[in-house]
Amino acid sequence: MKSYRTDGFVFHTTAPAPCPYLPDRLERKVVTELSQGDASRFHEVLSRSGFRRSHAIAYAPACPDCQACVPVRIDVENFVETRAFRRVRRANRELSAAPCPPLATGEQHRLFVAYQEARHAGGDMAAMSFHEFRSMIEDTPIHSLVYEFRDAREELAAAVLTDVMTDGLSAVYSFFRPDMRKRSLGSFIILRLIDVCRELDLPYLYLGYWIAGSRKMAYKSRFHPLEGLDIAGWHRIAMETAPDETGSSR
């Protein structure tokens, strides 16, 4: 790992590792600790520059021969609610959504494990212990929430770890009941976070990275208008509509 300093902040570049999204490619990341100075302000500057948060660090792709990862966010004010999205809302109309403090529970962990085993079997997160899960949820130096989605019997159906910023929400990681896949819970989570953004008068919902060649990331192209970040800044991007394969946000 190589380190360098810019504007008084320390950043590190990771060693190359196999890319989890595109075959036969290597990924590198630039990472930094959010504890340097004002964590919330630092996090917001980094988020608007294409970084993502994990625990108490922020990271961004730094692959020398690949620019496939595009940071994306939804323009909330101009979001287009399609007929398909209205069907998703009707299918999940009995689910209530409530913001909770970032405190891990056994119920959340059991749902997370079931989701990982069904959707990402064999991945690093599939065997995550409760201690590791609690670290993922609770190790945050900024304003974070866990939105829980419960059915009429008050059973947990879905959850999403969410960061709150002055210009929007950031969906850090979502998970849901695998036996309810036909209900498009991943899409419903995003729709409800769009609702929250509107209620709080926040202009953007950050969705992490979109990768054109990755099926895991294709669902993000269903939400319009979508803005992407490149060297010229944030701008609206045109994408073909993808199948409903909504899941976690990177």
N, C-alpha and C positions, 0 to 999 in steps of 0.2 A: 504494500500500500504506500503510495507516494502522497506527500503532504505539501501544501502551499498556502500562502496567506495573501488575502486581498482585502483592502479596505478594513484591515484590522481583524478579519474573520478567518478562521482556519478551515480549509477544505481538504478532503482526502480523495484520492482516486483509487478505486479498488483494482485488484488484479483481474485479468480476463477470466470469465467463467462461461459455461454453456448457456446460451440464451433459452429461457423457458418458453418462449413464444414462437420463435422462428427456427426451423431446423438448420443444422450445419452452420450456425453463427455463434459468435462469442459476444458477450455483453460486458461492459464496464460501467461503473457508476461513479459519480462524484457525490460525496456525502459530507455532511457537516452537522455538528451538534447544535441544537436549538437553544442550548443553555448559554450561548454567548450573548451577553447583553439582554435586551428586551426580547424575550422569546416570542411573544405574540407578534410584535412588529417585524422581527426577523422572519418569522414564518410567513407572514403575509407578503413581504417583499419576495421571498423565495417562491411562494405559490404562484404569484403573478409572473414569475420568470420560468415557470414550468417544472418546479420541484414538487415532490410529494412527501408526505410525512409518514414515518413508521417509528413507533415508540417516540423517543426524544430526539430523533435525527430527521433530517430532510435529505432527499436524494434525487438525482436526475440522471438520465442516461448520458454516458460519455463514450459512446462507441465510435472509434475513429473511422470505421469504414461503413457505418450504417446510421441512417437518420430515420428509421422506420417508426420510432415512437413519437407520436405527435400529442402534446398536451391538449386536452379538449375541455370545453365548458359549454353549458347550455345558456343561451340568451333567454332568460326567464320571461321577460316582458313580452317577447315576440314568439314564445313557444307555441307551436302548432299542435293542438290536441286532435289527433286523427280519430277516425271511427274505430280503429283497432285499439287505441288507448282508451276510448270510452267503454269498449267491451271489457278491457282489463279492469277498469274501475267497477263496473257492474259485477264482475265475477268475484270481486273482493270487497264488496260494499259492507259486509258485516265486520270487517277487520278494523279495529281501532288502533290509532298510532299515538304513542305518548313518548315525549322526551324524558330520558332517565339520566342520572349522573353516570359518569364513566366508571362504574363499579361492576366488576364481573360477577356473575352468578352461576351456580351449578346448572340452572335451567338453560342459560345462554350457551354454556359450554357443551352441554349435551346436544343442543340443536346444531352448534357449530361442527361438532364431530360427525354427526349424521350427514350434514351437508357435504363436508369434505370427503367422507367415504363414498358418497353417491356421485359427486361431481368431479372430484380431484383425487381419486384413489391412487396411492403410490406417491403422491406429492409430499413435500416436506411438512406441510401444515396438517396433513391427515392424521398424524400421530401426535399432535400438539396436546401436551398435558394441561391440566387446569392451571398450574402455575405459569406456564408459558402463555396460555390464553389470557390470564389475568394481567400479565405484563403487557400484552398487546392492547388491551382495553384501557388499563389504568395508567400506564407509563406515558403520560402526555403533559407537557409543560404549558399547554395552551387551553383555550376554552373548547372542550369536546363534550359530546353527548352520545348516548346510545338510544336511538329511536327503536322502540319495541312495537311490534304489531301483533295484536292478540285477537283471537276469535271470540265468538259469543260465550264460550265456556271459560274465557280468560286464559286459554292456553297459548303459549308463545308460538307464533307461526313464522316470524321473520324478525330480523334485527339488522341495523346498520350503524356502524361506528362513524360518527360525523364530526368534522371540525367546523367551528363557527368563526367566520371572519367578517370584517367590516363590509366586504363587497360580495359576500355570498357564503354558501355552504360547500363543504368538500366531503364527498362520499368516500370515506377511507376504505371501508370493507363491509360488504353485506353478505348475509347468509340466511337461508330459509329452509323450510321443510321440503325435502326432496320428493315426498309423495304428493306434493301439491304443485308439481311442475307445470301442469296444464293451466294453472291459474295465472301464470306469468308473474309470479311474485317479485322477481327482480325488476321487471318493468314497473310494477305497482309501487315498489319502494322509491324509485326515481320520481314517479309522478307525485307521490306524497311529499317528497323533499322539494319538488318544484312548488307545491302548494305552500309549504313552510316558507320558502324564499319569498313568495308573494306576500304572505302574511307579515313578514318582517321587513318588507320593502328592500330585499337584497337582489341585485341584478343578475347574479350568476350562480349556477350549480356546477362545481368542478367535478369532473368524472375521471380524472387521471389521464392515462395514455390510451390513445387509439392507434392500432397497428393494422394497416391495410391487409396484410397477409395472415393475420391471426384470427382464427374462428372464435377464440375466447373473447376477443375484443370487438367483434363485429356488431354486437347488439347496440353499441353506442351510436352507430350511424342511423338508428331509427328515430333519434330525437333531434328535431329541427326547430329553429336554426342552431347549428353547432358551430362554435368558434374554435379554431386551432391556432397554435402559437408557432411561429417560425422566426427567423432572424429579423423580419420586418415588423414583428409584433403580433397581436391577436387580430384575427380576421375571420370572416365567415367562410366556411368551407362547404363544398357540395359533395355529397356522398350518395351512393346507391343504397336503398333501403335493404337492411339485412334481416335475416330470420330472427325470431325472438329467442335469443340464447343468453338472456340477461343473467348476470351473476355478480361476482366480486368486482371491485374497482381496483386497479393497480395504483 
